[in-house]
Amino acid sequence: MEIPDPIAQQLGDEELESAVNLGDEDLICFTPSRTLLYHGEGLLSDESLEVFDHDVERLGISEGRRKTSFTLTYVDNESRFTIPRDRTDPVLERLLSGVLETAGVIESDEQIEGVFRFSELALVVTDRRIVKHIGAYLWDPDYEEYPYSQVTGLEFEEGSVATSVVISVDGRPQRIKAPSGEAEVLRRALTTALFSYYEVDSLEELNATLAESKPETSESTESSGSLSSDIELDDTIDPLVTPDDNAADDISEPPTEATKPESGSTSESPGNTTEPLVEKTEPSARTTESSTAAADTEPGDRNRTHTAAGDTGAQTTADQSADTGTPDIDPDDIEAMKSRLDTLTEVAKRQNTLLKQQQETITQLVDELKRQR
């Protein structure tokens, strides 16, 4: 491929790493630190050259039916360029490689095996790591990376709609869902990179190698997983409070003749002159009989008596709760709410589609106006 003179003059001492033909005489070239977009001379425009530095704060992408726009946001300004949509993948891979290298995320000799976008999830698979970014932008400093040296396992869980890629890093599983139509490409890129890194030929061999090379990670994971089962009382250790003690404390001794208050009289503790808030009354016959029966029973029988009383109280509370329960919701109201929500969702989708079409039209008009200058 012949390099146009404006690009050759702009390179200086920098090496040209790759280039992508955009059709006709248009060309986009990449160096480690810059992207150079060249437009050849046409009937309505002269040749031109645009230069975009890779030292960006954010990188965004917007795809239309015919064109793809890249937005590069810097500290004090924003730049944008547009290419034919059928050239999106090779341009995206080379541009993102330069951005990640300039940001120090990947090394200069690190090769990108594939770039994947699933809604707001972007994955970059290199020969040494996985870079994951979630958000409206394709990349910004808020990202995660999983070096292959820290990988402890790789699994694929296939579903009818999506495939879950489960990659364990230092014993902690990271789950990535990919649509079934694109999952196979992602699987091939991941296995190719990891097989080459660990010099194995199959997924089974890879996981066996990872288990052998990082046994301490598995042991630490197992010990942390069984932490809750270790915190238990040994059979030889008695608790400070036993159920029998609680039952005995809850059952009060019946009043004796010496301590029973006389009817109509109040007892005062020494130094306390405050009148009681509640007037004391004679215990009912039923209460007296229950207390006398409790006093005549053995300690074991007391416990059973207390339990039975507790069960009766619990049943009474449950009956009261049932009487004061909240009214049932009418199923017709639920269906009406669901129908209204579905309608609003469809309206929002149509509006988003119209806005996207308008944006594509505006972008195309702006691009044509620039080329006619």
Secondary structure, DSSP 8 states (H G I E B T S, - for coil): ----HHHHHHHTTS---EEEEEETTEEEEE-SSEEEEEE---SS---EEEEEES--SEEEEEE-SSEEEEEEE-SS-EEEEEEEGGGHHHHHHHHHHHHHHHTTSS-TT--EEEEEEETTEEEEEESSEEEEEESSSSB-S--EEEEGGGEEEEEEEE-SSEEEEEEEETTEEEEEEEEHHHHHHHHHHHHHHHHHHHT-SSHHHHHHHHHHH-HHHHHHHHHHHTHHHHS---TT---SS-HHHHHHHHS-----TTT---TT-----TT-----SS------HHHHHHHHHHHHS-HHHHHHHHHHHHHHHHHHHHHHHHHT------HHHHHHHHHHHHHHHHHHHHHHHHHHHHHHHHHHHHHHHHHH-
